[in-house]
Amino acid sequence: MSLPAILLYVVQLSFAWGVLALLYRYLFARETFFQLNRVYLLFSLFAGAILPFWPALSPAAGTPVLAGLALPEVTIGEAAVPGTGGSFTIVQALGWLYGAGVALAFSRMLLGLGRLYWLGQTACRETLPGFGVLIRSQAVSMPFSFFHWVFVPLDFHDNEPDQQAILAHELAHARDGHSVDVLFTEIFCIVFWFHPLAHWYRKSLREVHEYLADASAAGQSGRRQYGLLLLQQAQIVRTVSFVHHFYQSPLKQRLIMLTKKSSEPVRGLQYGLMLPVFLLLAFLFQQAPVMAQTTGAPPAKDNTVLTTCEKMPEFPGGRDALMKFLIGNLRYPPQARLDKAEAMVVMEFVVNEDGSIGKVGPKAELRDQYRPDFIEESVRVIRAMPKWIPGEHEGKKVKCMVTLPIKYKLD
């Protein structure tokens, strides 16, 4: 993927996540529909990442429809020039930086999983009635959960009221599968480690998890007693970052949501706004290839340009001469060669009534898939063509569309 395409994706991703995050922040975050908020955050995190690919996923951006005269594919390849292998481009530098960030974030997650495995292997296990496994360990300073395992200190007494409330909180995390959500967001934070909104989604989802677990545990011990327990234990420090701890911050917001009156069911209708927002984003990204045009305007689609005529335009000497001209004049862009980039570029151009070359450009709906240097080289050579034998229709010379696929492939 070229640097402009990467930057365009990041801009579109940021816009999508930003809009969806604002919708949550100002409409949904204050509601007590915790399960709906959980679904919304997960879905919007995933949808925001794939919406920029909407043009490529839509039927219009599938296999190109070759309008007008469709020429055979021409393949242009050039071996790497000796001595250029050591060149270090901006794209390569960014690639190394991104890879280092991914490796660091992935290592962090592996270390956390390794610590959990070690705790599980060196601790005493106890199967809880109904669901869950209680793991007592000297290395655990405070209770936390991961999937169906609940880790507690050795001196944890699950027959005391406060300890029972803490255990109920952690089992709520386990029963609802919150660890699956956590791993899902951790993966996103590894892939998009550089993006603050990815970390915002992870933090927001963890808060919703706490609201859900608090509501479940408070149902057994009472809201007042449970709120006092939160206040008493608020200062204990966490150890493993991606497991669920009972003592999570922000404490103030947890207490607010714990004591807040349940939202009126009718307020759940506002979640219907998700659909038009998603459709609007999809529409905007569908138009992105047109808005992102930077080089070579595509042929004008008006009545003066025909896509078919009685006698189609012809290159002087026929198709063999055209292939010889293209192979002899097309050059592999140096930066693309350094980046080891390859692509199939579908170009369109107009042959005017006098045989000259009119407007030239890639197919509009595929433009954002091509590197600018591939487009520029293709435009340069097409404009350098000699005059064609123009097309004819009803006895008159006419403008006609020609489609030419050019394949850039390294030897």
N, C-alpha and C positions, 0 to 999 in steps of 0.2 A: 504494500500500500504506500502511495506517495505521501510526502509530508503535507501537501495541501489537503489531501483526502483525510489524513489523520486529524489535522487541525479542524477541518469541517465537522468530523464526527464528534470531537471533543466539545465544540461549540454547541452542536445540536443536542448532545447528551446533557450538557450543563443546562441548556434552556429547558429541556423536558423535565429533568429532575428538579430544577428550580421552580417551575410552574406547579408541579405535583406536590412539592414540599410546602409551598405557600398555601396551596389548597388545604393541605392537612393542618398546617400550623394555625390558620385563621378560621377554619370551619369545623374540623373533626377532632382536634386534640383536646378540646375542652369537654367533649361528650363522654358519656360513660359506656358507649358501645365499644368496649375494649376488643372484642373479637373482630368486629368490623374494621377497627383501626389496625389491628394486626394484619388482616387480609389486605387492606389498602396499602400499607407500607411495603409488604412483600411484593404485591403485584406491581405497584408503581416503581419500585426499585428495578424489577426485571423489565417492565414495559419501557421505562425510560432508556434502558440500555439498548433495546432492539428497535425502538421507533425510528432512529435515524436510518435503519436499513429498510424502512418501509418501501421506498421506491424500488429497491432490488427484489423485495418479496412480492410486490404487486404484479398482476398479470401484464401490465403495460411495459414492465421492465424485464420481461423474460426474454425469450428468443427474439432477436430483432427481426422485424418485418422489412424486407428489402424492397423499397419502393423504387419505381422507375427501372432503369437498366441496371441489373445486378451483375457486376463483374466477378470473375473468379478470385478467390483469395490469393494474395501474394504474401510470401513469407520473407521477412528481412532478418538476417542474423549476421552477427559479426563477432569473431573471437575476441576475447579480452586482450587488450594491448599489453605487452610485457612491461613490467615496471609500474603498472597502475594498481596492483593488488594491495599496496601498502597505503593508499590514499584513505584518509579518514574523513568522511562526510558528516554533515550535521545530522542527517537521518541516522547514520550509524552511531554517532555519539549519543543521540537521544535514545536509540535502541538499547545501548549498553546501560544508560542511566535507568531506563524503565526496567530492564532485566534485573539490575541490581536491587531496585526497590521491591520487585516481585519476590526475588530470592530472600530478601531480608524479612518481608512480611510472612512468606511461607515458612521460613525457618522459625519465626516466632510462634506460629501456630503448631508446628511440629514439636517444638520444645514443650508447649503447653500440653499437647496430647501425650507426649512422653512422660511428663510429670504425673498426669492422671493414671497412666498405665502403671507407673512405678508405685504410686499410692495404692492402687488396687491390688497389686501383687504382694505388698508388704503389710497389708492391714487385715484386721479381722472382719469377716463378712457375716451378715445376719439377714436372712430373708424376712421381709416385713409381711404381715398378714394382708392379703389382698393384692398388693402391688409394691414393687420396689425392693431394692437391696440396700441395707444400711451398712456402711463401711466405716469402722472406727480406726483412727490412726493417730499416732503421737505427732505426726508431721502436720496434722490439720489443726489450725488455730480457731477456725470458725466453720459452721456448716455451709456446705454448698452442694449443688446437684449437677449432674451431667447425664443426660438420658435417664435411665431408671435407677442410676446409682446416686445415693445420698451420702456424702462424706461428712463425718462429724468428728470432733475431738474424742479422745478416750474417755474423758470425764462427762460426756454428754449423757444426761438422764432423760430418756424419752417418756418417763412416767410423771414428770413435773409439768404443770400447766404451761409455763412459758416455753419449755422445750417442746412440748406437744404442738404448740402454735407454730414454732419454727419448723418442726418436722412437717406439719401440714402445708406450710408455705412451699417448702422444697418439693414435696410430693406433688403439689399442684403443677409446678414447673415440669416435673417428670411425666405426669399423666397427659398434659396438654401437648407434649412434644416440642417444647420451646427450644430444646437443644438443636433440633433440626433447623429451626429458623436461624439460630445463632451461627451454625456452621455455614448456612446459605449466605448470610451477610458477611461472614468472615472471608468466604471465597471472593465475594464482590470487593471487599476491602483489600484483598491481595491483588486482584486484577486491576482495580482502580485505586491503588494506594495513594496516588497523587491528588485525588479528587476529594475535597472536603465534604461534599454532599454524600458521598458513599459512607463516610464515617458518621455523618449526621443521621442517615437512615439506620445504621446499626445502633446508634445511641437511642434513637426514638423508639425503635422496636424493643430494645431492652427495657425501656421505661414501661411500655405497654405490657410486657411480660410481667413486670413487677406489679402493676395494677391488677392484672388477672389473678396472680398468686395471692396478693394481699386480700382481694375480695373473697377468694376461696377460703383462706385461713381465718379471716375475720368472721366468716359465717359460723365457725365452730366455737371460737372463744369470745366473740362479741367485739364490736368495732372499738369501743372505748378501751377495753383491756388490751386489745391488739395494738392500738395506737400508742399506748403507754410503753408497750414492749419495744416498738420501733424507736421511740425517743431514748429509752434506756441503752439501747445497743447501737446507736447511730455512729459511734466513733471508731468502731473496729475496722481495721484495714483489710483490704482484699489481697489475695495472693495470686490466683490464676485468672487471667483476664477474660476468657471466653466461656466460663462456667457461670451458673446462677448462684449468687450469694444472697443470703437472707438480708444482710445489711448493705443494701444498695442505696446510692444517692440518685436523684435529689430527694432527700427526706421530706422537705416541705411539700413538694408536689405530690408525693405518695400519700401524705396525710390529707391533703386537699381532696384528692380523688377518692380516698378511702371514706371520707365523711360527706362527700358530695351527694346530693339527692340524684337518684337515677334520672337520666334524660328521658323526656317524654317520647314515646314510641314514634310519634309523628315526625320528630326531628331526624329520624332515620331516613326520611325521604331525601334529605339533602345529599346523601351518598349517591343519588342518581346523577349528580353533576359530574361524576367520574366519566360517564360515557361520552357526553359532548366534549369534555376536555381532551380525552384520548383521541376522539375523532378529529378535533381541531388540530392537535399536534400532528396526527398522521397526515392530514391535508397539507399542513405547512411543510412537512418534510417531503411530501410528494412533489411539491413545487420547488424544492431545494435545488435540483439539477438545473432548473431554469435560472434561479436567482444567483447561482454560483458560477455562471458562465464568465470566463475571463479571456478566452482567446477564440478567434474564428467564429463569426456568427453563422448559424445554420442557415440553409437555404430558406428563403421566404416561401411560405405556403400560401400562394395566391393563385389567381386564375391564369397568370401569365406563364407559370411553370407547370408543365405536364409531367405526370408520372408515367405515362405510356403514350406512345404515338405510333402512327402507321410504319414509319421508318425510324428506328432508334439511332441515336448518334453513334459514331464509330471513331475510334482512334486511328490516325493515319497508319496504314500497314496492318491493321487488325489487332486482335488480342495478343498475338505473339509479340508484336512490336511494342504493345503497351507493357507487357510483362518485362520485356527487355529494358524498356525505359525506366520502369520503377525500380528494378533490381540494380540498375546502373546508377541511379541517382539518390535513392533512399539511403540514409546513414543512421546507424544506431546511435541514439543520443548518448553522449559520454557519461552523464550522470546516471542514466538508466542502466548503463553497462556496469558502472561501479556498484550500483545498488542491486545488481543481478535481477533487475525487473523485466518481466515479460508481459505481453498483453496482446489481445486481439482488438484492434481499433476499427470500428465501422464508420467510414467517412462517407459523406454525401456532398455532391457538388453539382452545379448547374452548368450545362453546356448551352451557351447562348445561340441565338439565331445565326450568328456569323462564325460559330465554332469556337469562340473564345470561352475561357473558364469564368463563370460567374461566381456566385457566393459559394463558399467552401466551409465545411465544419463537420464535426462528428454528429451522429444522431443525437438529438437534443436530450432524449430520455436516458441516454447512456453516458452523457458527458461527464458526470461526477465520478464515473468508474475508471476514467482514463487519466494517466499522468499528463500534465501540461506539456512536457517535452515531447511525448509521443504525438500529441495533437499538433504541436507546432511543426514538427518535422514532416508530418503527413500533409499539412496545409502547404508548407513550403514547396514540396515536390509536386503536388497537384497543380499549384499555381504556375509552376515552371513548365508544365506540359505545353507542347505545340498545339495549334488550333486543331480541333476535332472536325470531322465531317458532321455538320449539324443534323439534328433530327428533322423529320418532315411529317406534317399532318395535314391532310386535305389539300395537298399540293403546296403548302407553305412551310417555310423554315420556322421552327418553333424552339422555345426553350424547353429543355428536358432534364429531369433529375437523373443522376447517375449515382449508384451506390458501390463503394469499393471497400472491401474488408482487407485490412493490412495487419498481418501477424508479425509482431516483433518477438523474435525468439533467439536466444543466445545459442551459439554452436556448442 
